[in-house]
C-alpha cells in the first residue's frame, strides 16, 4: 500500500476498526510486515529485516487478540492477497496488459482492511471502508501512478 504518515495512518486504522484498538494494531502490524517483506523481495532490505519480519509476524500479529479471535477469516484474506501479490511480481515484467493487472493486484492487502471492517461492522461498514481506503490511499499526491511504476 502507499505510504502514509504515521498519525494519518493511525487515525485511518482506528476509523476502519471503529475504535477497536486490537483490530487497528493488527492492521498496522500487517502493513509493517508487508513493507518489510516487499523490501526483502525487491532486494532493498537492510541487515536484520528478516528478523524484524519474523518478530512482527510472531510477536505482534499471531498474538494480537483481534487476529486470534478471527484468524480463520483473516487468514483466508491474507493468503488470497499474498497470492495476488505473487502473481503481480510474475506479471510486472510482461506486456502492458498484464502489467495493468499486476499494478492492481500488488495492492490486494488492502482487502484485509475491508475484511476487518466487515467483521466489526458488517457489510455496509465494509463498503464504506472500501471507499474510504481507496480515497485515502489511491488518490493522494503520494500515490504511485501506473506509468511511474512501469519504469
Secondary structure, DSSP 8 states (H G I E B T S, - for coil): -----HHHHHHHHHHHTTT-HHHHHHHHHHHHHHHHHHHHHHT---TTHHHHHHHIIIIIITT-HHHHHHHHHHHHHHHHHHHHHHHHHHHTTS-HHHHHHHHHHTTTTHHHHHHHHHHHHHHHHHHHHHHHHHHHHHSSTT---HHHHH-
